[in-house]
Amino acid sequence: MFRYYLELAVRSLKRSPGLTALMVLSIGFGVAAAMTTWSVFRAVSGDPIPWKSSRLFVPQLDIWGPGNPAGDHEPPDALDYADAMALMRDHRAVWQSAIYAIAPMATPTGVGRMPIPLGGYAVYGEFFPMLDVPFEYGSGWSAEDDARAAPVAVIGDELNRRLFGGIDSVGKTVRIADQDYRVVGVLRPWNPQPVFFDVPDTGGFTMGGPDVFLPFQHALATGMANAGSVNCPKGVALDESGLAGLRRSNCTWITYMAELDDAATVRGYRQYLDDYAREQQQLGRFHWAPNNRLRDVPVFLDHEHVVPGDARLSMLVALGLLLVCLMNTVGLLLARFLRRSGEIGVRRALGASRGAICAQFLVEAGAIGVTGGALGLLLTGLGVLGVDRVLPVWMAGLARIDAVLLLLTVLVALAASLLAGAYPAIRASRVQPAWQLKTN
Amino acid sequence: MEIRPILASLRKHRIPATLIVLEIALACAVLCNAVFMIGQRMADIHWPNAIDEQGISVITVNGTDPGHAASDIPRDLIALRGIAGVTAVAAGTSMPLDQNPALSGFTTTPDGKTTVNSSVYFLGRGGPQALGLHLLEGRIFNDDEYADSGFKGFNSTGHVLLVTQSDAQRLWPNQNALGKVLYTNGRSWTVVGVVADVLAQDPKFSGPGGRYSTVFFPLQPDGAMGDYVLRSAPQDRARVLREAMDALSKLEPGAVLQGATYAGMRGDYFADTRSMVWMLMLVCVVMLAVTAFGIVGLTSFWVGQRRRQIGIRRAVGATRGHIMQYFQTENFLLSTAGVVLGMLLAFGINLYLMSRYEMSRMPWYYLPVSAVALWLLGQLAVLGPARRAAAVPPVVATRGV
């Protein structure tokens, strides 16, 4: 029966190619616009580390007191030096790391080679197992390396290719900011988006992944400048530039992440943060009650509004377009089906049930949907490839074509056309056979 | 034109009529908001900026030894000044729209509570001339003031500054800003001149209030200066930039240089905004096309259904004009209903967007303008089917279909 209906549908669609093209175009354009913007939205709102994000937490301490930073009761999203070091010393989580952004220069060996500007982070060795950072060669450094501020480095895949031609460079020496570092690990291409371990500096998204990781204590000891943002409470200015000034200030410039594996440890850590704040209150550093936050990665990303407004807005606009296209298709299908009232009358008179008529027209609507979906696929493909022309470059770079996107495009087109066809089909099945036969 | 028969007939085709009305309403609502967003973003792209945008090129230098800045910067400047076509050159810390916000909070009294967050620029000798600042009142810095000013903890150790017109008005409403003093953290600076509005380094970050809230400090050659600003005639700037890059790469072999014309920097800053405008325009065009074709499709269907009635009307004396008018009026009624509903919807969507995103209130005139646009679109779309209806010969009335 399905094949017969399909034949009928194709024959009827061929009879009015203009109207058919109109419906197919309408569904195709609507679906393509919605899917292209969705692919971007999916990329920017995604969970960068889905298998672990609910066990990774960002502690926030209210170190500035009421009225800071913007009059709400939210503590700052990063830590100052004193508190970050206190949390590291107490070491209450399974893994934890203080993190600050660095941007040193690497000097390649060989005459006449230009220095390479790097982007990276000063972290503790625990950073790598905590975030499941993928290594191509070697591994991170040990707690002992952290303790004695050893000159070791983990370099990114791209830097390894530029400096060493992509070979296993573990044990080799790399010269960064006029210091020699021993390479202990080389990463696989790794650039999680959003950059969940450094939202305050990146706003969530970066073009390239980090080039280098250096031990936090070594970076401090050599005075490697902070390349991230610095926020100070009202009325405070740095009296001295560089790391020395930052370390003495209560301005925030260090991000922090801790792994807590179950509800009990999370509770314990919350308690610990509050106890710490209370202790600071007793010491006279804080003049206010503890006001801390401990958010896991998804909640923190949401709190920081990392999903750009433009991505949401363009998806809303595209959904509006899809809705208009859908209405349009409903109208056209209705016109098309009811024009064939005579044919319906004859079929009903010959014994076809209402359900059969309904099924016949739904198959026809579905056929339009599948064709529209195919067109939508083509347009979505073009859209995702050409999206860098219509969306910010870094955002567009995240959009990609995969099986889920392709499948969903066809499904949305089919669902849209069936939805659009439902009312017209029911309406068509209600045609009175006797009346139709009489009037014609 | 009698509209009662039209209403009666629409009542019989309630569903298709409702569909057209809804489609027009949705199109109207989306169109209003999309056009409003386009307008807002176009306004962003055209923010005025009182520097010589067409004549400036900028070279950013990274990786030099700040310890040598005092001798290297004057040496580099002499070399750059020697390039044919360069009319002015200076070193500075940052440029408008270079996405590298440097903000400082100032007060107008020593113990002031309310601070104004201003974008801070430090200019080396000749900086105001190289940028092409428009002096409105007072004077620019003199040589002593450049020599006297250092850079410490993101503040100037000098005693003078220039403010923009917007800042002058914001800080000292209805007063002359010249000679007034700005304070921050125990330091103070006297306003020696007021210049026309220059954009902040990152006006999107600074927000509407901070867009033109900008101050300029003089600065002696210092490691904090990463930009060389070259001014030339617009037709020379590509060559000047190329020659300047060559000269600097010889003088600073270890440094990483990035050169751009200011026009190019402005283009880069607004690239995102421009992309969004294109996308919104594309959506608007597709949507209007879809709506128009939808109207054509449904009206054609109606015409086809009513061939007999049309024939009868023609046979009892209606002219072709009458038939045309019937369909045009019908479309007008449907469009009106759609547009009224659409305006309400557009307003609602705007309110929603205002509460969720950084959108401002849509000016009221967007509503009637897009209403007229959809009316026209409807009339255009109905023209074809209405013509076909008018062409139905009266003899149809006497024949079976």
Interface residues (C-beta under 8 A of the other chain):
Chain A: L19 L22 L25 S26 F29 G30 A33 M105 M114 P115 P117 K234 G235 A237 L238 D239 E240 S241 G245 G309 D310 R312 L313 S314 V317 A318 G320 L321 L323 V324 C325 M327 N328 V330 G331 L332 L334 A335 R336 L338 R339 D388 R389 V390 L391 P392 V393 Y423 R427 N440
Chain B: I15 P16 L19 I20 L22 E23 L26 A27 A29 V30 N33 A34 M37 N62 G63 G105 T115 K152 G153 F154 N155 T184 N185 G254 A255 V256 A271 D272 S275 M276 W278 M279 L280 L282 V283 V286 M287 V290 T291 F293 G294 G297 L298 S300 F301 W302 G304 Q305 L353 Y357 E358 G400 V401
